[in-house]
Amino acid sequence: MYKNIFNQDEWKRAEHMAVRECVGYFLFTHQIMEVQGPDAATFLDYIYPNNIGNLAVGRDRYTVMLNEDGEIIDDVVVMRRAEDCFWVSTLYGTQADDWFYFKSENYDVDCSEITEDWHMFSVQGPKSKDVVESLTGGEVALKFFQHDEFKIADCDVLINRGGFTGEKWGYEVYCAADDADAVQDAIDAAVQAAGGREITEFQVFAWTLPTEAGFYYMRDLAHTNPFEVGLADKINWDKEFIGKAALLKIKESGPAREMVGFEVCDENENFHIPAKQYGGPGAPVFIDGEEEEVGRVSKLVYSYVRNVNNGYILAKKDALKIGDVIEICGTKCRITEKNWL
């Protein structure tokens, strides 16, 4: 990053702060895998370490997906659409399709990608509930990670309460691909009437908003395990799942690494700190006065709420403590919590 490109970009700032202070919407349809059949719940309980089989119809759950070595190879939201039918929202539908195919031999399930059939508009921010209810013409009484069917602009839609921004109020509106223009026109008008705007910058809805809330993008999780990134509490140890044996060994010995937050101390300084999200391994991190590398920069973006460049470091366990001041590529940085809201 050179010259604080996020800090100086007033377009990004306006879009980001619309979500934090009012309401914003964006089209970001994740790839959707549909898994159905008599063994659908049992199969997904084997694929994912979190509880899936006990989901009620109309509820969702976040979980990672592991390989046999206990490494995270995807993170998804699983939605139970019916007793024997689930949607899996992922950014890696092709890989998930292959993984499901090779792991489903002993299960009576049918797995298919249905992404092309659906569009998803995310409506996020303090006024999002008012906006969504103005669109449906009635109360949308959904708990977090709950979905139900409604109508917007005379089109059938599925509304899920959730999102990737860290906002208390946020909704995902799924509609048939053929209805997308009509639904977007209605959402756009309602958001503008509420004083909000469309979010057009990928770096805002995929990077700055989620990172500010301490969320991960899959690139942040690649080649890590749940203990290293603080997701071990989402594991059901009482069932069998792919990667369990490897994770039990890590649980016994303890993780070798951990993900920590950091921010650049001088927001006005021109600096260059390569992060993994831009490609490559990320800048090496050293403790002052020592030659041994203790970590790599996984992500570096910007918190518009705090007005500071912020991100994550994947570091050796306990090598970096909150409050530590270090230099990365010649720039002073401070170790922080992974949340800037």
Secondary structure, DSSP 8 states (H G I E B T S, - for coil): --TTTTTT-HHHHHHHHHHHHS-EEEE---EEEEEESTTHHHHHHHH-SS--TT--TTBEEEEEEE-TTS-EEEEEEEEEEETTEEEEEES-HHHHHHHHHHH-TTS--EEEE-GGGEEEEEEESTTHHHHHHHHHTS-----TTBEEEEEETTEEEEEEE--SS--SSEEEEEEEGGGHHHHHHHHHHHHHHTT-EE---HIIIIIIHHHHTT---HHHHTT--TTTTT-GGG--TTS--TTHHHHHHHHHH--SEEEEEEEES-TTS------GGGSSS--EEE-TT--SEEEEEEEE--BTTTTB-EEEEEEETTTS-TT-EEEETTEEEEEE-S---
